[in-house]
Each structure stands twice: as structure tokens, then as C-alpha cells.
Amino acid sequence: MNQKITQNIDLIKYPIITDKTTKNIENNIYYFTVNKKSDKNEIKKAIEYIFNVKVKKVNTLNCPPKKKTIGKTKGNLTNYKKAIIKLKDTYRIKLFEDN
């Protein structure tokens, strides 16, 4: 049982915080970086367990690596999997602390 709980927690890496995503929080839509091998059902169970909310819809996409240039050297940023989570109307995830 404990191993399954830690697997659920490890699926969700961190929330994605940008201007676009903070505007979508008002519409009850949240963005998270997740493990590349996880599927929608696992992500839904993990979000519901970690934040104690009910998920209405989960969309996922694999983001391709971006090219980055620093001086003369060129490289790639790592690719990742993004999960777009829509919650049911009565639920909220508290990402920011109130001052």
C-alpha cells in the first residue's frame, strides 16, 4: 500500500507557472509536469490523492525539446510531458499562499 502511494506522489513533478497558466486557474484549469510514462488514469488518481479534489478531465501532451544557445554553444532543453487538469466546479487547488 505504501509503495503505491509513493508512486502516485512521484508521478507529479511540479506545477507549470506562466502568465497563461495563472489566467487559466480562474477557469479551474491547472498545468503540471508529470512523469513521461504515466497515463491519464494514473495522473487523475495522483491529483485526486495529493490535493484531495475531484478531477473532471485530464489532457496530456509530450512537449518536444527546445533549442537553447548560450554564447557559441548550442544545446537542447529536455523534453517533458505536460498534464492539463480540469477540476469539477466546487474544487480548487491552492498553489499560492495567501498573504
trRosetta pair geometry for C-beta under 8 A, 3 or more apart (Angstrom, degrees):
i j d omega theta_ij theta_ji phi_ij phi_ji
1 4 6.0 -57 -155 33 31 109
1 5 6.7 30 151 -18 65 106
2 5 5.6 -53 -150 35 36 113
2 6 6.5 31 156 -15 68 105
3 6 6.0 -56 -148 39 32 107
3 7 6.4 36 152 -22 64 106
4 7 5.6 -52 -149 34 33 115
4 8 6.6 36 152 -21 64 102
5 8 5.8 -53 -154 32 33 112
5 9 6.6 28 152 -15 65 106
5 49 7.3 -156 -137 168 76 146
6 9 5.6 -52 -146 38 37 111
6 10 6.1 36 155 -20 67 109
7 10 5.8 -58 -144 38 30 111
7 11 6.9 47 153 -38 61 94
8 11 5.9 -41 -159 8 34 116
8 42 7.4 -152 -114 -173 71 80
8 45 6.1 -94 -126 116 120 97
8 46 4.2 -178 -172 -106 82 82
8 49 5.3 19 145 57 148 150
8 50 7.2 -165 135 -45 102 93
9 12 7.0 -69 -168 41 37 93
9 46 7.0 175 -72 -151 25 102
9 49 7.8 -98 -65 103 71 120
9 50 6.3 125 -110 -89 72 111
10 35 7.0 45 130 -53 79 133
11 34 5.6 1 160 -158 79 98
11 35 5.0 -88 -141 10 56 115
11 38 4.8 92 -148 -93 110 153
11 42 5.8 -167 -116 142 157 107
11 43 6.2 -153 147 -97 134 60
11 46 4.5 -119 59 -74 131 167
12 32 5.4 -37 -146 174 96 142
12 33 7.9 108 -166 79 55 52
12 34 5.8 -38 -105 -106 48 82
12 43 7.4 109 -73 -140 88 76
12 46 5.4 174 -26 137 106 130
12 47 6.8 116 -71 -76 140 70
12 50 6.4 -78 33 -8 148 164
12 83 7.9 -79 -111 40 84 140
13 32 7.2 146 47 171 69 88
13 33 4.5 -49 61 98 119 97
13 34 6.3 -173 2 -101 90 23
13 35 7.1 138 -43 -53 99 60
13 80 7.9 -88 37 -157 154 127
14 32 7.1 178 95 -153 27 75
14 33 5.5 9 55 43 71 109
15 21 7.8 160 165 151 95 146
15 30 6.7 -63 -133 -178 112 103
15 31 6.6 99 -166 83 73 63
15 32 5.4 -53 -105 -100 54 72
15 33 7.8 173 -118 10 7 77
15 95 5.7 -60 46 -129 174 129
16 21 5.4 171 103 -65 87 165
16 31 4.1 -55 52 115 111 114
16 32 6.6 -165 -4 -97 85 16
16 33 6.0 108 -57 -36 96 86
16 82 6.7 -1 -27 -133 151 107
17 21 6.1 -130 -128 78 28 130
17 22 6.6 45 -158 -57 74 99
17 95 7.5 170 -88 156 110 140
18 21 4.9 89 46 12 76 102
18 22 7.0 -146 86 -6 36 88
19 22 6.1 -60 -147 37 27 106
19 23 6.6 27 155 -18 62 106
20 23 5.9 -58 -155 34 30 111
20 24 6.6 25 151 -16 65 109
21 24 5.6 -56 -149 38 37 111
21 25 7.0 56 149 -38 64 90
21 30 7.5 56 -172 -149 103 42
21 31 4.6 -86 -124 21 127 128
22 25 5.6 -29 -156 4 40 119
23 26 6.5 -44 -179 17 44 111
23 27 8.0 25 135 1 65 103
24 27 5.3 -57 -160 43 58 108
24 29 4.1 -61 163 74 110 110
24 30 7.6 -179 110 -72 106 28
24 31 7.4 72 72 -26 138 102
25 28 7.5 42 -175 -83 38 20
25 29 7.1 -111 -83 62 28 57
25 30 6.6 52 -105 -88 77 73
25 95 7.2 -102 -118 23 141 130
28 86 6.3 69 113 -159 90 67
28 87 4.8 -110 175 56 106 91
28 88 7.9 -91 166 83 148 15
28 89 6.7 -121 -41 -114 169 42
28 91 7.5 97 -149 77 120 71
28 92 7.2 -99 -116 -99 88 66
29 84 6.4 -3 -174 -177 104 92
29 85 7.0 155 -158 80 53 50
29 86 5.2 -22 -102 -96 79 75
29 87 7.9 -161 -83 11 33 75
30 84 7.7 159 81 -158 42 47
30 85 4.6 -20 64 63 91 104
30 87 7.2 41 2 -23 110 106
30 93 5.6 12 -72 40 156 140
30 95 7.5 162 -131 -49 119 131
31 82 6.3 -15 -166 -171 98 105
31 83 7.2 154 -155 81 48 52
31 84 5.7 -17 -101 -104 75 66
31 85 7.5 -174 -79 19 25 80
32 43 7.9 166 74 -159 129 113
32 47 7.6 -167 1 -90 157 112
32 82 7.4 149 79 -158 41 57
32 83 4.9 -17 64 60 92 101
32 85 6.5 28 4 -11 110 120
33 80 5.2 -20 -148 162 110 138
33 81 7.1 114 -161 73 61 55
33 82 6.3 -41 -100 -102 57 61
33 83 7.7 155 -110 16 9 83
34 38 5.3 -87 152 53 118 136
34 43 5.6 -21 -128 -108 163 115
34 60 7.3 -67 49 -124 134 114
34 81 5.3 -61 70 95 82 105
34 82 7.4 120 17 -134 86 14
34 83 4.7 45 -12 -17 131 121
35 38 4.4 94 71 -19 97 109
35 81 7.0 -7 99 48 24 129
36 62 7.2 56 -140 -117 90 104
36 80 7.2 -121 -74 -150 92 44
36 81 4.8 151 -108 -20 53 123
38 42 4.7 -126 -162 87 94 130
38 43 5.5 109 139 -57 125 88
38 46 7.8 -30 -158 -4 147 144
38 81 7.3 175 48 95 90 151
39 42 5.3 93 55 13 68 104
39 43 7.1 -132 102 -6 33 93
39 60 8.0 -132 -155 6 39 160
40 43 5.7 -57 -146 38 32 112
40 44 6.2 35 156 -22 66 106
40 58 4.5 153 -156 95 95 127
40 60 6.1 -138 -80 -12 85 121
41 44 5.7 -52 -147 34 31 113
41 45 6.5 28 156 -16 64 106
42 45 5.9 -56 -148 38 31 109
42 46 6.2 30 155 -19 65 109
43 46 5.7 -57 -146 37 30 111
43 47 6.3 28 158 -17 66 107
43 58 5.5 142 91 -157 120 148
43 60 7.0 156 -5 -72 162 122
43 83 5.1 -166 -163 -127 150 154
43 85 7.6 -141 147 -84 112 107
44 47 6.1 -56 -146 37 27 107
44 48 6.3 23 157 -14 63 111
44 55 4.8 -144 -144 67 87 150
44 58 5.2 -112 -67 -32 94 143
45 48 5.9 -59 -146 41 28 110
45 49 6.1 25 157 -18 65 111
46 49 5.8 -59 -145 39 28 108
46 50 6.0 19 163 -14 67 112
47 50 6.2 -57 -135 40 26 104
47 51 5.9 -20 -179 24 64 114
47 53 6.8 -50 145 62 90 105
47 55 5.5 79 87 -64 128 130
47 58 7.9 173 13 -93 143 118
47 85 5.7 167 -124 -129 166 151
48 51 7.3 -72 -124 56 15 80
48 52 7.4 50 178 -115 51 18
48 53 6.1 -117 -118 70 55 57
48 54 6.5 38 -118 -106 107 36
48 55 5.8 -98 -60 -8 97 101
49 52 7.7 4 -175 -69 18 52
51 93 4.9 -28 -158 -114 150 100
53 87 5.4 -40 160 -134 132 126
53 88 7.7 -179 171 35 89 87
53 91 4.0 118 -149 178 100 140
53 92 7.5 -152 -107 51 131 18
53 93 6.2 -71 -29 -68 153 85
54 87 6.8 106 79 -161 56 81
54 88 4.6 -4 90 11 108 127
54 91 5.6 174 37 -27 74 150
55 58 6.2 21 164 -52 135 97
55 85 6.0 -74 -131 -161 111 100
55 86 7.3 98 -166 75 72 50
55 87 6.1 -68 -112 -107 47 59
55 88 7.5 157 -167 -19 3 82
56 86 4.9 -61 67 108 105 93
56 87 6.0 98 1 174 96 14
56 88 4.9 134 -57 -69 103 63
57 85 7.7 157 86 -159 57 39
57 86 4.2 12 53 49 97 115
58 83 6.2 -24 -162 -166 97 104
58 84 7.3 143 -160 75 45 56
58 85 5.9 -7 -107 -107 75 67
58 86 7.7 -146 -67 25 36 73
59 83 7.3 149 80 -160 47 52
59 84 4.3 -11 63 57 99 107
59 86 8.0 47 -1 -10 96 101
60 81 6.1 3 -172 178 109 103
60 82 6.8 160 -153 84 58 51
60 83 5.1 -22 -99 -103 84 69
60 84 7.4 -166 -76 18 34 73
61 81 7.3 173 89 -154 33 63
61 82 5.4 -12 61 58 82 97
61 84 7.8 26 5 -10 98 106
62 79 6.6 34 173 162 88 119
62 80 7.8 -170 -152 103 58 28
62 81 5.3 -34 -102 -102 65 77
62 82 7.9 170 -96 17 17 74
63 79 5.8 -174 90 -158 66 77
63 80 5.5 2 49 61 110 69
63 81 7.2 -179 10 -97 79 22
63 82 5.6 63 -31 -16 113 112
64 79 5.6 -47 -156 -112 25 120
65 76 4.2 33 152 178 133 117
65 77 5.7 175 -162 74 79 58
65 78 6.2 -64 -111 -159 102 15
65 79 4.4 -79 -56 -52 73 87
66 76 6.9 148 75 -157 36 67
66 77 4.6 4 55 38 88 115
67 74 6.5 -9 -171 -172 101 103
67 75 7.6 155 -155 88 58 32
67 76 6.0 -43 -101 -101 51 67
67 77 7.9 -120 -55 7 7 82
68 74 7.3 155 82 -157 46 56
68 75 5.5 -25 65 71 92 79
68 76 6.9 136 16 -121 87 15
68 77 5.5 84 -25 -39 124 92
69 73 7.3 163 -153 88 58 46
69 74 5.1 -24 -101 -103 79 76
69 75 7.9 153 -89 24 35 63
70 73 5.7 -14 67 66 81 95
70 75 7.5 -11 15 20 100 109
87 91 4.5 -113 167 83 127 109
87 92 7.2 163 87 -88 158 28
87 93 7.0 173 -46 -21 150 96
88 91 5.4 68 64 13 80 110
94 97 7.8 67 159 -88 107 41
